[in-house]
């Protein structure tokens, strides 16, 4: 897609995207959402055209390294104290109600 072109989404496409994202969009908002989503797609298309072939991949733009610390336990085990206030526990685990059939 050339930079002059703009992405256009149909109202049906916007409805489908809204459904997948679990968003409630009224019919009078479809045009505005189509325009904004089209703008996002245009930006992605521009990024696809960026000349990055000679750039080396990097994990961080500042060439920084993560400071490491010793892998040591720094807190005491409070499981019993915390589970004493829980409604239900079994074998050191919290029991919760079933929410999915």
N, C-alpha and C positions, 0 to 999 in steps of 0.2 A: 504494500500500500504506500503510495507516495505521500509526503507530508501535506500536500494540498487536499488529499481526500479526507473525508471524515467518515467515521463508522456510524452507521445508522442501525438502530435496533427497532424491531417492530414491537408494538404493544404486547403481542403474544410472547415474544422473547423476554420482555421485561417481566411479564407475569410469571413466566417459568422460572426466571432467576429469583424473583421475590419468593416464590413458593419453595425453591430449594434452600434459600437463606432463611426461611420461616419468617418473612416480613409481610406485614399487611400493607398493601399499597392500593389506594383507591384509584378508580378509573381516571379521575381528573389529575392525578399525579403522574400518570404513566408517561406523558410527554416530557416532563422535567427529568424524570429518572432515566428515560431513554437518552436524553441529551447528555446528562452527566456520565452515565455509563459509557456512552460513545466517546466522550472525552478521555476517559480512562483507557479505553481500547486504543485511541489515537496515540496516547502517550506511550503505551507499550509498543506500538508499531514503530514509533520514533526510536525507542531504545533498541529495538531489533536491528535498526539500520546503523547503529553506532559502530565506528571502526575500532574493534577491540581485538583483531586477529593477532597483533604483535605484542599484546600485553600478557604478562605471566599471571596465572591465577594467584590470588592471595587470600589469606584467611582474615586479615585485618589491615585496614588502610594505613595504619601508623607503625607497622612493623614492631608492634609491642609484644612482649611475652608475658604470660601469666605467672605471677609470683606463686610459688608452691609452698605449702606448709606440711608439716609432718602429719601423717594420717594417724592421729591419736584420739582416743575418746576423751572429751573434755567435760562431759556432763555425767552425772550419776544416773543410774537406771531408776526411773520413777514409775515404772509400769504398774506395780501393785497400787500405789497411791492414786494414780490417775484412773485405774480401772475400778477402784472402790466406789467412785461416784458415777460410773457408767450404769445404765439400766440393766444391761445383760452382757456377760462375758462368758467365754468358755475356752479353756486351755490357753489362756493368754491372748485371746482374740476378742474383738468387739463383735457382738451379734447385732445385726440390724434387720429391720423388717424387709421382707421380700417386696420389691417394687416392680419387677418384671415377671410377667407370667410366662 
